[in-house]
Amino acid sequence: MKDFPGTPGTLTGLLLRILQCVFAAASIASMATTSSFFNFTAFCYLIASMGLQVIWSFVLALLDAYSLMKKKALHNPVLVSLFVVGDWVTATLSLAAASASAGITVLYFSDLSHCNFGEECQKYQMAVAFAYLSWVTIAISSLIMLWLLAAG
């Protein structure tokens, strides 16, 4: 298999996984500090999706760190296939959750021209922004994994 930047066991791969984990955790933290997020299904879905993203990215970051310490590439075709499926599933869930939450946020800010929740609305916006940043990094990883599998 070819060695692209961002593949498992490389420094850029580790950086992508860490960024995915950090952005997803920031989205959860921003949303969870509000008192009424549980009243909106889209926001609950965002919490669940980002929770899955944190777990997935953290485990793969640990694998990347271990691989870097041992100086061994993680290019086993079965392992890469698992990474491809996992990345695409989490990317799809993250995009769906971020888009649904963005829709609710736009409804309150633009369509209704005000937000009755005060400071919480800014936290909702921050959570959605972090969710999109997490999705961008997981989308990059997903494409790299697909290229790696196709090049194998």
C-alpha positions in Angstrom: 0.0 0.0 0.0 1.1 3.5 -0.7 2.0 5.9 2.1 -0.1 9.1 1.8 0.1 11.9 4.3 -2.7 11.2 6.9 -2.6 7.4 6.6 -2.7 5.4 9.8 0.6 5.4 11.6 1.8 8.8 10.4 2.2 12.0 12.2 -0.4 13.7 10.0 -2.8 10.9 10.6 -2.4 11.3 14.4 -2.9 15.0 14.1 -6.1 14.5 12.1 -7.4 12.1 14.7 -6.6 14.4 17.6 -8.3 17.3 15.9 -11.4 15.2 15.2 -11.5 14.3 18.9 -10.9 17.8 20.1 -13.5 19.4 17.9 -16.1 16.8 18.7 -15.4 17.1 22.4 -15.7 20.9 22.2 -19.0 20.6 20.4 -20.3 18.3 23.2 -19.0 20.6 25.9 -20.6 23.7 24.3 -23.9 22.0 23.9 -23.9 20.2 27.3 -23.4 23.5 29.2 -26.8 24.7 28.1 -29.8 23.9 30.2 -32.3 23.2 27.5 -30.6 21.3 24.7 -32.5 18.2 25.6 -35.7 19.9 24.4 -34.5 19.7 20.8 -34.1 16.3 19.1 -31.5 17.6 16.7 -29.3 18.8 19.6 -29.6 15.4 21.3 -28.6 13.7 18.1 -25.6 16.1 17.8 -24.5 15.1 21.3 -24.8 11.3 20.5 -23.0 11.7 17.1 -20.2 13.7 18.6 -19.9 11.2 21.4 -19.4 8.4 18.9 -16.9 10.6 17.0 -14.9 11.2 20.2 -14.7 7.5 21.0 -13.8 6.5 17.4 -11.2 9.3 16.9 -9.6 8.7 20.3 -9.2 5.0 19.7 -7.7 5.6 16.3 -5.4 8.3 17.7 -4.1 5.8 20.3 -3.5 3.3 17.4 -1.6 5.9 15.5 0.5 6.9 18.5 1.3 3.2 19.2 2.2 2.8 15.5 4.5 5.8 15.6 6.2 4.6 18.7 6.8 1.2 17.2 7.6 2.7 13.8 5.3 0.4 12.1 2.7 1.2 9.4 -0.9 0.2 9.8 -1.5 -0.8 6.2 -3.1 -4.2 6.7 -5.9 -4.4 4.1 -8.4 -5.7 6.6 -7.6 -3.0 9.1 -7.7 -0.3 6.4 -11.1 -1.6 5.3 -12.4 -1.3 8.9 -11.0 2.3 9.1 -12.8 3.1 5.8 -16.1 1.9 6.9 -15.8 3.4 10.4 -14.7 6.8 9.0 -17.5 6.9 6.4 -20.1 6.0 9.0 -19.0 8.5 11.5 -18.6 11.2 8.8 -22.1 10.6 7.6 -23.5 10.7 11.2 -21.5 13.9 12.0 -22.6 15.7 8.9 -26.3 14.8 9.5 -26.1 15.9 13.1 -24.3 19.1 12.4 -26.8 20.0 9.6 -29.8 19.2 11.6 -28.5 21.3 14.5 -27.6 24.1 12.2 -31.1 24.1 10.8 -32.5 24.6 14.3 -30.0 27.3 15.1 -30.8 29.1 11.8 -34.5 28.9 12.6 -34.0 30.7 15.9 -31.5 33.3 14.7 -32.6 34.1 11.2 -36.2 33.0 10.7 -37.6 34.0 14.1 -35.2 37.0 14.3 -34.5 36.4 18.0 -33.6 33.7 20.4 -35.6 33.4 23.7 -32.8 31.4 25.3 -30.3 34.3 25.5 -26.7 33.2 26.0 -27.6 29.6 25.2 -28.1 30.4 21.5 -24.4 31.4 21.2 -23.5 28.1 22.7 -25.7 26.3 20.2 -23.9 28.2 17.4 -20.5 27.2 18.9 -21.5 23.6 19.2 -22.6 23.5 15.5 -19.4 25.2 14.4 -17.3 22.7 16.2 -19.4 19.9 14.8 -18.7 21.1 11.3 -15.0 21.4 12.0 -15.0 17.9 13.3 -16.8 16.7 10.2 -14.2 18.4 7.9 -11.4 16.6 9.6 -13.2 13.2 9.5 -14.1 13.8 5.8 -10.4 14.3 5.1 -9.5 11.1 6.9 -12.3 9.3 5.1 -11.0 10.3 1.7 -7.4 9.4 2.7 -8.5 6.0 3.9 -10.5 5.4 0.7 -7.5 6.4 -1.4 -5.3 4.1 0.6 -7.7 1.2 0.2 -8.0 1.8 -3.6 -4.2 2.1 -4.0 -3.6 -1.1 -2.1 
